[in-house]
Amino acid sequence: MKVLVTGAGGQLGLEILKKLKYEKIQVIGLNKSEMDVTNIKIVRKLLLKHKPNVVIHTAAYTNVALAEKEPEKAFQVNSEGTKNVAEISELIGAVLCYISTDYVFDGESETAYNESDVPNPKNTYGTSKYKGEKFVQEHCSKYFIVRTSWLYGIHGSNFVEKMIKKAKSEKVIEVVADQFGSPTYTKDLAIFLSELIETDKFGIYHATNYGSCSWYEFACEIFKELKQPVKIKPITSEKYMSGVSRPKNSVLENNAIVVNGFSQLPYWQYALKNYFKCLNISK
Ligand SMILES: NC(=O)c1ccc[n+]([C@@H]2O[C@H](COP(=O)([O-])OP(=O)(O)OC[C@H]3O[C@@H](n4cnc5c(N)ncnc54)[C@H](OP(=O)(O)O)[C@@H]3O)[C@@H](O)[C@H]2O)c1
């Protein structure tokens, strides 16, 4: 098997590369400067050159707040870019594994979302990623759509890093307590993806660490784990005023993982512990 990873300079892309290399799977990682997914000529040229059996498409415009100010850029990358990758993957007969998001849901549900729930994104980022999903379904005969949430890992900028940085300069950190989701460690997701792409169990998957919490509870767990006495104040989304509407409940039920016989991803608290261990080792 030969795998090509788009967005290979991102936090998930780098983790996938590491995992596949470890598994001795032939893998080519292309970052934005090597393959801008919005340029179909480049996408065609490089996919035809490398002829992978599987394309894992992680490249995305991921700044949720900024997407409200520059929606055309978000749609260009997340929707049109995905269409390019989908079209060319199909052309070369490759399986496409598209990484999508919990933000395709509006968050109004009282319960966790499963794979058959109908998306209804409430912000530009979510809408652009959902449009990407539809292009994948329209253009590809063999695809995985993997929705994940609240990613963090040892590469790149994420909520955990931001909290640690804030604690250095702020006496009290205010964190939103009325949005719920599942923090997900990129290393655990990469393990699942490496198993998934070995199969032909195509379709939509929700893949997150097990369990859920609010951003506030996530922040508390981070400092509990670090044994750092930081004052954290729970606030509402209204008070946070980020200029972007986010789902209140974006917890994803990982149904397809269970039904298709894959292992559930570990509990989110366990994953966080493991992340700090890996971080110390890698420093
Ligand atoms: N982060 C989360 O909490 C989260 C949650 C749910 C789903 N996801 C999805 O998971 C995937 C991976 O996210 P991540 O956290 O690893 O994001 P990330 O660290 O921002 O990585 C995305 C990568 O895509 C690259 N990229 C942007 N525009 C591109 C283009 N036109 N062509 C090629 N590459 C481009 C970025 O490069 P530059 O940095 O140079 O722009 C970056 O290296 C994304 O599809 C995202 O939508 C993320």
The ligand as a Tripos MOL2 file, in Angstrom:
@<TRIPOS>MOLECULE
LIG
   48    52     1     0     0
SMALL
NO_CHARGES

@<TRIPOS>ATOM
      1 N1         -8.0680   21.1180   14.9050 N.am      1 LIG1
      2 C1         -9.2510   20.6420   15.3000 C.2       1 LIG1
      3 O1         -9.6730   20.8200   16.4450 O.2       1 LIG1
      4 C2        -10.1000   19.8600   14.3340 C.ar      1 LIG1
      5 C3        -11.3500   19.3940   14.7420 C.ar      1 LIG1
      6 C4        -12.1210   18.6590   13.8560 C.ar      1 LIG1
      7 C5        -11.6540   18.3810   12.5790 C.ar      1 LIG1
      8 N2        -10.4540   18.8640   12.1900 N.ar      1 LIG1
      9 C6         -9.9990   18.5770   10.8370 C.3       1 LIG1
     10 O2         -8.8370   17.7800   10.9530 O.3       1 LIG1
     11 C7         -7.9330   18.0600    9.8790 C.3       1 LIG1
     12 C8         -6.5460   18.3300   10.4290 C.3       1 LIG1
     13 O3         -6.6240   19.4540   11.3050 O.3       1 LIG1
     14 P1         -5.3360   20.0080   12.0620 P.3       1 LIG1
     15 O4         -5.7560   20.3310   13.4380 O.co2     1 LIG1
     16 O5         -4.1720   19.0980   11.8220 O.co2     1 LIG1
     17 O6         -5.1350   21.3650   11.2920 O.3       1 LIG1
     18 P2         -3.8030   22.1710   10.9930 P.3       1 LIG1
     19 O7         -2.7650   21.8800   12.0080 O.co2     1 LIG1
     20 O8         -4.2490   23.5740   10.7720 O.co2     1 LIG1
     21 O9         -3.3400   21.5090    9.6230 O.3       1 LIG1
     22 C9         -3.9440   21.7840    8.4080 C.3       1 LIG1
     23 C10        -2.8460   21.8810    7.3970 C.3       1 LIG1
     24 O10        -3.4380   22.1730    6.1370 O.3       1 LIG1
     25 C11        -2.5880   23.1070    5.4970 C.3       1 LIG1
     26 N3         -3.2900   23.8350    4.4410 N.ar      1 LIG1
     27 C12        -4.0490   24.9440    4.5330 C.ar      1 LIG1
     28 N4         -4.4480   25.3460    3.3320 N.ar      1 LIG1
     29 C13        -3.9290   24.4610    2.4280 C.ar      1 LIG1
     30 C14        -3.9800   24.3390    1.0270 C.ar      1 LIG1
     31 N5         -4.6340   25.2230    0.2860 N.pl3     1 LIG1
     32 N6         -3.3430   23.3160    0.4540 N.ar      1 LIG1
     33 C15        -2.6570   22.4060    1.1950 C.ar      1 LIG1
     34 N7         -2.5590   22.4770    2.5250 N.ar      1 LIG1
     35 C16        -3.2040   23.4900    3.1350 C.ar      1 LIG1
     36 C17        -2.1260   24.0160    6.5940 C.3       1 LIG1
     37 O11        -0.9680   24.7370    6.1900 O.3       1 LIG1
     38 P3         -0.7110   26.2260    6.8150 P.3       1 LIG1
     39 O12        -0.6940   26.0340    8.2940 O.co2     1 LIG1
     40 O13         0.5910   26.5990    6.2130 O.co2     1 LIG1
     41 O14        -1.8730   27.0610    6.3580 O.co2     1 LIG1
     42 C18        -1.8470   23.0160    7.7020 C.3       1 LIG1
     43 O15        -0.5300   22.5120    7.6360 O.3       1 LIG1
     44 C19        -8.5530   19.2030    9.1080 C.3       1 LIG1
     45 O16        -9.1840   18.7000    7.9760 O.3       1 LIG1
     46 C20        -9.5690   19.7940   10.0580 C.3       1 LIG1
     47 O17       -10.6510   20.3920    9.3720 O.3       1 LIG1
     48 C21        -9.6580   19.5870   13.0330 C.ar      1 LIG1
@<TRIPOS>BOND
     1     1     2 1
     2     2     3 2
     3     2     4 1
     4     4     5 ar
     5     4    48 ar
     6     5     6 ar
     7     6     7 ar
     8     7     8 ar
     9     8     9 1
    10     8    48 ar
    11     9    10 1
    12     9    46 1
    13    10    11 1
    14    11    12 1
    15    11    44 1
    16    12    13 1
    17    13    14 1
    18    14    15 2
    19    14    16 1
    20    14    17 1
    21    17    18 1
    22    18    19 2
    23    18    20 1
    24    18    21 1
    25    21    22 1
    26    22    23 1
    27    23    24 1
    28    23    42 1
    29    24    25 1
    30    25    26 1
    31    25    36 1
    32    26    27 ar
    33    26    35 ar
    34    27    28 ar
    35    28    29 ar
    36    29    30 ar
    37    29    35 ar
    38    30    31 1
    39    30    32 ar
    40    32    33 ar
    41    33    34 ar
    42    34    35 ar
    43    36    37 1
    44    36    42 1
    45    37    38 1
    46    38    39 2
    47    38    40 1
    48    38    41 1
    49    42    43 1
    50    44    45 1
    51    44    46 1
    52    46    47 1
@<TRIPOS>SUBSTRUCTURE
     1 LIG1         1 GROUP 0 **** ****
